Amino acid sequence: MRRRALIEATARCLAERGHAATSVREVCARAGVSPGLVRHYFGGIDTLIAETYRFIGSHVAEALAVALQDPAATAEARLRAFIDASFRPPVLDPELLSIWLSFWALVRRDEAIRQVHRDVYAAYRKTLEQLIAAAAEDRARGVNAALASLAFTAMLDGLWLELCLDPTVFAPDDAVRIANGWVDGLLSGNAMGLSRDEPAPRR
């Protein structure tokens, strides 16, 4: 319980004050525990932040997985449900953006954060790859699902980021429409560079 409380307090601190103000003292005050517990459970603030990234990544993955639970849904319907869930709460959340930006800012200079980032995004792309591969198979389309998942991740991230930064530019339904249009092109064979004979991206 205390370990979870520290992680949740770190997430709140990152969302409200950013990485620079996320200290052991601040986190522990929010969690209502003594500062020594950070060292006991995590060894220090850097590891605590890395574990918070892993926790938030799992939270997002679980929220998206809920959209895929209909056993009667076709492969294509599951892919489109994944898209829809990407632009609805709890995934579409300005507070989550603030937390995510703190993590992204640390990726290039913190090895632990970099590894968590790799793990979180590898799992995300794998889910997308499986959804795309199944939908393409149902349509008898030869799609390089690994390359397609990489492209789709970049597009979904970009739409999500822009929508969180300034929701006055376009609406969540517009983002869903754009992403579904990309799926339409992919499954109709009009997505250039994503045929099965294209080389797969590096993992």
C-alpha positions, 0 to 999 in steps of 0.5 A: 500500500505504501509503495503504491501511495508513493507512486501515485503521489509521484504521478500527482507531483509530476502532473502538477509541478513537473520533474524539477519540483518532484523531490523526495520531501514533496512526494512523501508529504503528498503520500503521508509517509516518512522520506525514509520509505523512498529509500526503502522501497526504491533506493532513491527518487530516480528509481521512483520516477522510473517505476511511476512511468512503468505504473502509468504505462500499465494504467494506459495499457489496461484502459485500452485493453478494456476496449478490446474485451468484446469476444464477439467483435471482429478483428477490425472492430477491435482495432477501431475500438482501440482507436476510439479508446485512445481519444476518450478518458482516462487516456485522453487526459490533460493531467496525463499529458503533463506526466507523460511530458515529464517522462519524455523529457528524461528519456534521453538523459536517464537510462532507467527511464529510457529502458521503461520507455522502451518497454512501455512502447514495445508493449503498446506497438505489439498490441497494435501489431497484433490488432493490425495483423488480425484485421488485415488477415480477415481482409486477405491483405498482405500488410507488414504489421510491424511497420504499420504499428510503428507508423500508427503509433506515431500518428496516434501519439501526434494526434493525442499530443495535439489534442491534449495541448490545444483541444480548440483545434480539433475534437476527439471525434476528429482524431478518431475519424483521422485514425479510422481513415488511416485504417481504411487505407491500410485495409484497402491496400492503399497505405504505401510502403506498408506491404508485407515485403517491406523490411520490419522495423528494428525493435 
